[in-house]
């Protein structure tokens, strides 16, 4: 039986969140070997929930398993970046288009509210301007989730959530590369405006361009 903490949270779930955050923040770098003893100390738990967390992280593409070296942080690559970007443009573009066509007043309220919250705090950290604030990232994820939330397909939404998570490390890297030259806030405002004006085709196209700009900045980095 899976061990649980008060409130119904599992030990494996807590270990997953702790390790994933270390990977997202760069504390564990691409290609770095992950030793069970270090992860047990980080999570303050036994090996079983840590192993379960690593199995989940591997399934989601954050870590890899090698028969000889054990678990390591997955490396970043141009090929994966292009693959994830194309999949997001296809899946989230369609989910956004359907949401614009089918969304009701409650959906409009979610889009408006999540965009308002996103604009209330800066994207960059005060101490490290090239890094994203965690609270901004949470609101950013909520805004993008709101945009596609009325697509009507739970399966499509789950695919989009997984792709959003897979793109996370690339998105964080892009902040230090194109933050000064790109009006991300303006792009988000355009997405909201197109959603509320019910322009489904232009909305989907704008979302695809939004993701394409992030990929374009990172392609220059990988090819340099």
Helices and strands as residue ranges (DSSP letters): H 11-25, H 36-43, H 47-59, E 63-66, E 70-73, H 78-102, H 105-119, H 134-148, H 154-166, H 168-178, H 184-196, H 200-223
